[in-house]
Amino acid sequence: MATGTYDMTPKNLSLRQIVAEHYDQGRSYIDRMQANIPYGTVRKTLSITEHLHDI
């Protein structure tokens, strides 16, 4: 079975780098949501933020 990735070399990342990238992506998602949701639904954003800190 060909995956199309046979010619790519794997990246050597530490667990810290992976977690930091995951957090940065989550933070970016939250920032975009905050820009798009009305002020009255801030609780959703806080809930997402709390969830990211639990991961």
OpenMM code with the backbone's topology and positions (N, CA, C; nanometers):
from openmm import Vec3, app, unit

residues = "MET ALA THR GLY THR TYR ASP MET THR PRO LYS ASN LEU SER LEU ARG GLN ILE VAL ALA GLU HIS TYR ASP GLN GLY ARG SER TYR ILE ASP ARG MET GLN ALA ASN ILE PRO TYR GLY THR VAL ARG LYS THR LEU SER ILE THR GLU HIS LEU HIS ASP ILE".split()
positions = [
    Vec3(0.0853, -0.1168, 0.0000),
    Vec3(0.0000, 0.0000, 0.0000),
    Vec3(0.0902, 0.1236, 0.0000),
    Vec3(0.0737, 0.2101, -0.0975),
    Vec3(0.1528, 0.3323, -0.1067),
    Vec3(0.0802, 0.4466, -0.0354),
    Vec3(0.1546, 0.5178, 0.0473),
    Vec3(0.0950, 0.6291, 0.1214),
    Vec3(0.1304, 0.7642, 0.0607),
    Vec3(0.2296, 0.7652, -0.0276),
    Vec3(0.2714, 0.8912, -0.0870),
    Vec3(0.3738, 0.9640, -0.0022),
    Vec3(0.4162, 0.9023, 0.1064),
    Vec3(0.5135, 0.9672, 0.1947),
    Vec3(0.6467, 0.8931, 0.1952),
    Vec3(0.6648, 0.7979, 0.1064),
    Vec3(0.7854, 0.7160, 0.1076),
    Vec3(0.9116, 0.7976, 0.0808),
    Vec3(0.8997, 0.9126, 0.0162),
    Vec3(1.0157, 0.9926, -0.0199),
    Vec3(1.0462, 1.1013, 0.0832),
    Vec3(0.9664, 1.1097, 0.1899),
    Vec3(0.9841, 1.2140, 0.2907),
    Vec3(1.0673, 1.1608, 0.4072),
    Vec3(1.1521, 1.2462, 0.4609),
    Vec3(1.2285, 1.2069, 0.5789),
    Vec3(1.1520, 1.2509, 0.7032),
    Vec3(1.1479, 1.1664, 0.8057),
    Vec3(1.0746, 1.2027, 0.9279),
    Vec3(1.1466, 1.3140, 1.0049),
    Vec3(1.0687, 1.3960, 1.0731),
    Vec3(1.1243, 1.5021, 1.1559),
    Vec3(1.1551, 1.4463, 1.2941),
    Vec3(1.2637, 1.4897, 1.3496),
    Vec3(1.2979, 1.4532, 1.4875),
    Vec3(1.2511, 1.5657, 1.5785),
    Vec3(1.1426, 1.5425, 1.6505),
    Vec3(1.0861, 1.6426, 1.7403),
    Vec3(1.0817, 1.5880, 1.8818),
    Vec3(1.1087, 1.6757, 1.9759),
    Vec3(1.0956, 1.6347, 2.1153),
    Vec3(0.9481, 1.6437, 2.1554),
    Vec3(0.9152, 1.5770, 2.2629),
    Vec3(0.7771, 1.5830, 2.3127),
    Vec3(0.7403, 1.7267, 2.3465),
    Vec3(0.8351, 1.8019, 2.4005),
    Vec3(0.8115, 1.9427, 2.4346),
    Vec3(0.7736, 2.0241, 2.3098),
    Vec3(0.8427, 2.0000, 2.1978),
    Vec3(0.8121, 2.0707, 2.0738),
    Vec3(0.6723, 2.0349, 2.0232),
    Vec3(0.6370, 1.9084, 2.0340),
    Vec3(0.5055, 1.8636, 1.9881),
    Vec3(0.3956, 1.9276, 2.0721),
    Vec3(0.4127, 1.9269, 2.2047),
    Vec3(0.3132, 1.9858, 2.2944),
    Vec3(0.3031, 2.1360, 2.2704),
    Vec3(0.4174, 2.2028, 2.2515),
    Vec3(0.4174, 2.3476, 2.2272),
    Vec3(0.3448, 2.3802, 2.0970),
    Vec3(0.3681, 2.3009, 1.9933),
    Vec3(0.3001, 2.3249, 1.8655),
    Vec3(0.1499, 2.3025, 1.8801),
    Vec3(0.1115, 2.1994, 1.9534),
    Vec3(-0.0299, 2.1713, 1.9767),
    Vec3(-0.0955, 2.2882, 2.0502),
    Vec3(-0.0270, 2.3389, 2.1522),
    Vec3(-0.0791, 2.4519, 2.2284),
    Vec3(-0.0911, 2.5758, 2.1401),
    Vec3(0.0108, 2.6013, 2.0572),
    Vec3(0.0081, 2.7175, 1.9676),
    Vec3(-0.1082, 2.7077, 1.8692),
    Vec3(-0.1327, 2.5887, 1.8161),
    Vec3(-0.2444, 2.5704, 1.7241),
    Vec3(-0.3771, 2.5931, 1.7959),
    Vec3(-0.3880, 2.5453, 1.9179),
    Vec3(-0.5098, 2.5662, 1.9967),
    Vec3(-0.5305, 2.7130, 2.0281),
    Vec3(-0.4245, 2.7812, 2.0642),
    Vec3(-0.4303, 2.9248, 2.0948),
    Vec3(-0.4750, 3.0029, 1.9713),
    Vec3(-0.4204, 2.9668, 1.8552),
    Vec3(-0.4574, 3.0324, 1.7297),
    Vec3(-0.6057, 3.0106, 1.7002),
    Vec3(-0.6539, 2.8881, 1.7239),
    Vec3(-0.7950, 2.8569, 1.7019),
    Vec3(-0.8838, 2.9414, 1.7933),
    Vec3(-0.8449, 2.9531, 1.9191),
    Vec3(-0.9226, 3.0322, 2.0146),
    Vec3(-0.9238, 3.1790, 1.9726),
    Vec3(-0.8095, 3.2304, 1.9307),
    Vec3(-0.8031, 3.3699, 1.8866),
    Vec3(-0.8952, 3.3951, 1.7679),
    Vec3(-0.8991, 3.3010, 1.6751),
    Vec3(-0.9895, 3.3164, 1.5591),
    Vec3(-1.1351, 3.3107, 1.6037),
    Vec3(-1.1657, 3.2215, 1.6976),
    Vec3(-1.3032, 3.2124, 1.7471),
    Vec3(-1.3443, 3.3411, 1.8171),
    Vec3(-1.2541, 3.3975, 1.8976),
    Vec3(-1.2857, 3.5199, 1.9690),
    Vec3(-1.3133, 3.6339, 1.8720),
    Vec3(-1.2481, 3.6337, 1.7579),
    Vec3(-1.2698, 3.7385, 1.6590),
    Vec3(-1.4046, 3.7214, 1.5894),
    Vec3(-1.4594, 3.5996, 1.5922),
    Vec3(-1.5805, 3.5714, 1.5153),
    Vec3(-1.7076, 3.5556, 1.5978),
    Vec3(-1.6951, 3.5432, 1.7303),
    Vec3(-1.8152, 3.5218, 1.8098),
    Vec3(-1.8544, 3.6501, 1.8819),
    Vec3(-1.9815, 3.6693, 1.9034),
    Vec3(-2.0262, 3.7883, 1.9756),
    Vec3(-1.9795, 3.7858, 2.1209),
    Vec3(-1.9742, 3.9009, 2.1812),
    Vec3(-1.9247, 3.9165, 2.3180),
    Vec3(-2.0029, 3.8292, 2.4171),
    Vec3(-2.1296, 3.8088, 2.3930),
    Vec3(-2.2140, 3.7351, 2.4869),
    Vec3(-2.1802, 3.5881, 2.4991),
    Vec3(-2.0994, 3.5349, 2.4101),
    Vec3(-2.0670, 3.3919, 2.4164),
    Vec3(-1.9226, 3.3688, 2.4593),
    Vec3(-1.8727, 3.4541, 2.5429),
    Vec3(-1.7354, 3.4415, 2.5917),
    Vec3(-1.7184, 3.3137, 2.6724),
    Vec3(-1.8249, 3.2660, 2.7336),
    Vec3(-1.8139, 3.1427, 2.8133),
    Vec3(-1.7653, 3.0258, 2.7285),
    Vec3(-1.8057, 3.0211, 2.5996),
    Vec3(-1.7586, 2.9142, 2.5102),
    Vec3(-1.6073, 2.9198, 2.4982),
    Vec3(-1.5563, 3.0378, 2.4786),
    Vec3(-1.4122, 3.0550, 2.4635),
    Vec3(-1.3394, 3.0141, 2.5903),
    Vec3(-1.3912, 3.0532, 2.7049),
    Vec3(-1.3282, 3.0150, 2.8308),
    Vec3(-1.3298, 2.8645, 2.8495),
    Vec3(-1.4385, 2.8010, 2.8088),
    Vec3(-1.4488, 2.6565, 2.8197),
    Vec3(-1.3434, 2.5887, 2.7320),
    Vec3(-1.3247, 2.6386, 2.6103),
    Vec3(-1.2239, 2.5823, 2.5202),
    Vec3(-1.0852, 2.6017, 2.5786),
    Vec3(-1.0595, 2.7188, 2.6337),
    Vec3(-0.9288, 2.7467, 2.6930),
    Vec3(-0.9013, 2.6508, 2.8083),
    Vec3(-0.9993, 2.6302, 2.8933),
    Vec3(-0.9819, 2.5378, 3.0051),
    Vec3(-0.9545, 2.3964, 2.9550),
    Vec3(-1.0249, 2.3565, 2.8493),
    Vec3(-1.0045, 2.2240, 2.7927),
    Vec3(-0.8614, 2.2087, 2.7417),
    Vec3(-0.8065, 2.3109, 2.6750),
    Vec3(-0.6709, 2.3029, 2.6240),
    Vec3(-0.5691, 2.2910, 2.7373),
    Vec3(-0.5944, 2.3553, 2.8475),
    Vec3(-0.5013, 2.3464, 2.9587),
    Vec3(-0.5056, 2.2082, 3.0242),
    Vec3(-0.6163, 2.1359, 3.0070),
    Vec3(-0.6282, 2.0021, 3.0641),
    Vec3(-0.5591, 1.8964, 2.9804),
    Vec3(-0.5280, 1.9294, 2.8576),
    Vec3(-0.4671, 1.8298, 2.7659),
    Vec3(-0.3234, 1.8073, 2.8011),
] * unit.nanometer
topology = app.Topology()
chain = topology.addChain("A")
for resn in residues:
    res = topology.addResidue(resn, chain)
    for name in ("N", "CA", "C"):
        topology.addAtom(name, app.Element.getBySymbol(name[0]), res)
